[in-house]
Amino acid sequence: MMRLPQFHYYRPRDVGEAAQVLAGEDDAMVIAGGTDLLPNMKRRQQTPRTLVALRHLDELKRITNGSGMVIGAGITLTDLVQDPGIKSAYRGLWQAAAQVATPHLRNMGTLGGNICLDTRCNYYDQNYEWRKAIDFCMKKDGEICWVSTGSKTCLATSSTDTAPALISLDAQVEFQAADGQRTIPLQDLYRDDGIHYLTRRKEEILTRIILPDGAGTRSAYWKLRRRGSFDFPVLSVAAAIRFGAAGAVGEARIVLGAVSSQPVLCDSANEFLTGRRLTDEVIEETAALCARAASPVKNTDFSPHWRKRAVARLAVYALQELRGDDMRATREKIARQAL
């Protein structure tokens, strides 16, 4: 049985107090749902001496409407999926949240936790004794990336479902620290480094996710995994399109997940798609450009070569769905869910 290491538990009265604790503690981490952090602690991948609880803070659980939508980072994935405004205006985000893990984990896991999800790798996501037997890895306690022994950086993969969907929707995120607040585009939160994969400062707390007005935008999220539930994505495609005159694409944002240490915005595909109608030929060419942007490595399920090829197919499915095609049969085959 894997047991948690000893730690201090702090229950602040509000986000400001939580930020003060983080600023004053050298080895503290926040915990909300704990569905990622607690298993990592049991495997001794993360061993904070102090946990700062956020789950009870109602200020982090609100969804408010304005010119767009503001979502508290502490809202559970279940509550997010059950919100009718999310399902109608930001369907790609709704599809992503609905496919995270299992109902039990979605009841506990939060949107903020999924956005900040630890990167994953077959050599890293093992218990302490297993990792010790191979002399550990670069991400924790070792010096070698076992995926590519010549690599100077960790190649652990970003496996968050909601981040690609939110980036495709051009979301921003707000942070609270003891010295003030800051707001950045969500895509700027990530870097291509499996160890230091977030640009968030240690003392900062993710408080809100800010979405622009969803009127006129269609979005979709397609996820590939071996089982129809529980598994992290081995590949995902999020797409959002704002249509212009005569049905042509006015703006496109296609984002790939689980093919790098950060979500990948497909700039060349998005540029190519803008101004064009979603014909079969345009969709196929756009999907091919998406596949070129993917660089999966052998650190998760399925082979990298096959996953790269699968990028194109999932991109085709996403764009066909945004065009208005009936993709229910394909969706149930791929996702094992109607969505």
Secondary structure as UniProt FT lines:
FT   STRAND          8..10
FT   HELIX           15..24
FT   STRAND          28..31
FT   TURN            35..36
FT   HELIX           37..42
FT   TURN            43..44
FT   STRAND          50..53
FT   TURN            55..56
FT   HELIX           58..60
FT   STRAND          63..65
FT   STRAND          69..72
FT   TURN            73..74
FT   HELIX           77..81
FT   HELIX           84..89
FT   HELIX           91..98
FT   HELIX           103..108
FT   HELIX           111..115
FT   TURN            122..124
FT   HELIX           128..133
FT   TURN            134..135
FT   TURN            138..139
FT   STRAND          140..141
FT   TURN            149..150
FT   HELIX           162..168
FT   TURN            169..170
FT   STRAND          172..177
FT   TURN            178..179
FT   STRAND          180..185
FT   HELIX           186..189
FT   TURN            202..203
FT   STRAND          205..211
FT   TURN            215..216
FT   STRAND          217..224
FT   STRAND          235..243
FT   HELIX           245..247
FT   STRAND          249..257
FT   STRAND          264..265
FT   HELIX           267..273
FT   TURN            274..275
FT   HELIX           280..293
FT   HELIX           304..323
FT   HELIX           328..335
//
